[in-house]
Amino acid sequence: MDVYKRPYDPKRPVICLDETSKQLICEQRQPITTSNGTILYDYEYKREGVRDIYLVCEPLVGQRYVTIRDNHDRLDWATVVADTVENKYAEAQQVTLVQDNLSAHKPSAMYELFEPERARRLLDKIEFVYTPKHGSWLNIAEIELSVLSRQCTNKRIASQADLIEATSRWQTRRNAQEVTIDWQFTTSDARIKLKRLYPSIQP
């Protein structure tokens, strides 16, 4: 939460990363659209596998980037983070990356995926900030994924190509609007609302 209070610095941006999965579903019968525009789907469908959605957002400037991957492991995570640092934030001196404590979020994966020099260069540019256990909701990217679900992926999507196209359109539209996150939960609030989670010393 103290990280979120930092003033905006384009050379040291604070970004958040989170991921979720999407079940791809192919229709067995063509959906029917009623006269009032309601789409009716048949109960029968075919599963087409699961894809993982990675979302990186920069809350203070209202930008987000969605990446679709086949899997959800440390190498996929490293690929997404490397692309974020080297391409989307190439001009930054350092990137503060807020994420949860998922086991796949292993900085050492950079050395599995890249040459040592490149891996070291990437890691030197990243300040990792992890949300506490059972506190992943403190990651603002989780809010963005919720918006993505409500506005884009809460319907049947048949293929990875369709998923990429749909999330790309959503990303472009939302970035054009520069929708920011008005984060108001502070450390002081946490010490009151989450008091039961703080250790206490018994006399």
N, C-alpha and C positions, 0 to 999 in steps of 0.2 A: 504493500500500500504506500510505503514511503517512496518507492520507485515511481509510482503514478503521480506523485506530487512534484516531480522534477520539472523545471521549466523546459519548454521546447527548445531543442538544439538539433538542427538538421545534421550536424556532424556527429552527434551521439544520440540517434533516435531510439526511443523505447518501442519495441514491437512485441506482439504477443502471438503465440502459436498454439493451435489446438487441432485435433483431428477427430473424425467420426467416420462411420461406415455407412454405405448405401447399398441396399439389396436391389439389384437390377431385375426387373420383371417384364417379361414379354407377354403381350396380350394374345390369347388364343382366339378371341373373337373381337371384331372391331367395336370399340365403344360407341354408344349411341348418344347423340346430343339432342336434348328435348327442346321444345319451342321456346322455353325461357332461358336456354343456354346451359342448363345443368348437364353434366357429362355422366352418363351411367356406364359403369364398368361391369363386365361379367365376372362372376366369382371365380371362374376358371382362368388360371394363368400359368406361365412357365418361368421358373427361376433361371436367371442367366448369370448367376455368380454375384460376388460382392466386390465392391471397389471402395477404396479409402479416400476420404476427402481431407486434405490438409488445408488449413486456412491460416494465413499470416495477416495480421492487421496492425496498423499504426494508428492508435486511437486519437491522438491529438490532431492529425491532419485528415482523418477520415478516408484512409486508403486501406484496401484489403486485396489479398492475392490468393486465389484458390488453385490448388494443384490436385489432380486426380492420379492416384497410384494404384497399382495392382495389389500391393501388399502393405502391411503395416508393421514394419520391423525397423531395426536400427539403421539399416542401409538406406531404406526409403526416407527415414527421418533425416539422415545425413545429406542425402541428395537434395531434399527440399531446403534445408538450412543453408547448404552451400550455394544453391541458386539464389536464395534470398540475399545472402551477404555479398556474393560476387557480382550479381546482375542488378537486382532491384535496389540495393544500397551500396553500390560500388564506390560512391563518393564519400561515404561516411567513414570517419576515423575509427569509430567503435559502434557496435550495435548491442544494445541491451535486450536480451531475449527472455521474455517471461513465458514459462511453460510449466506443466505439471511434472510430477515425479514418475512418469511412466517408465517402465523398464527399458523401453526402446529408445529413450532419450539419452543415449550414451555418447558423450564427446569422443570417446575412443574409437567410435565407428568411423570417424573421419580418416583415421590411419588405415582402416580396413579398405576404404573406398578409394583413397587418393594417395599420391606420392607423399612421403613425409614432409617435404618442404611446403607443399600446398596445404596439407592438413594442419601444420603448425601455423601457417599464415592465417588460415580460417579461424582457428581457435584463439589466436592472439587478438583477433578483431571482435570476439564475442564475449560479452559479460553475461553469464548464465544466471538467471534468477528463477528459482523453483518455488511454486506455490506449496504450502504446507500439506501434509497428509490430511486427507478428507477436506481439503480447502481448494480444490481445483476450480470452484466457482469464483475464486478471486482472479482467475485468468480472463481478461476481457475478451479474448478470442472465443471463449465459450459463449458469450453473448452474441457475437457475430455468427457463430454456427447455428444458434437458435433462430436468428433472423433468416439465415440462408435456408433453413429447414422450412420455415413458415412461408417464405416467399418463392421458393424455387424447387426444393427437392421433396416436398410433401405430396408427391404424386408418383404414379408408376413411370419409371424410366427404363427403356428396354435395353440400351447398350451403353458401353463406355463412351462412344462418340457422342451419343445424345446427352449423356451426363456432362461431358466436357463442354458441349455447346451451350447447354442450359446454364451451367455455373459461370461460364465466361460472359454470357449476356447479363446475368445478375451482377457480376463483379463490375463490368463496364458501367452499368446503370448506376449502381450504388457509389462507385468512385466518382462518377461525374457529378453526383449530388454532394460529394464530400461530407457524407454523414459521419459525424463524430460521436464518441461515447461520452456522455456527461457523468463521469464517475464521481460519486459523492461519499462513498463509504470510506472513512478515515481510520487511522490507527486508534484514535481515541474512541471511535464508535466500536471498534473491535474489542477493546478492553472492557467495554460495558456489555455488549451483546454476546460476546464469546467468553465471558468470565469463567464459565465452568470448564473451559478448555485450558485455562492457564494453571500452572502448578501453584500450589499454596504450601506454605511452611507452617506446620502445626506447632504451637508453643509446647 
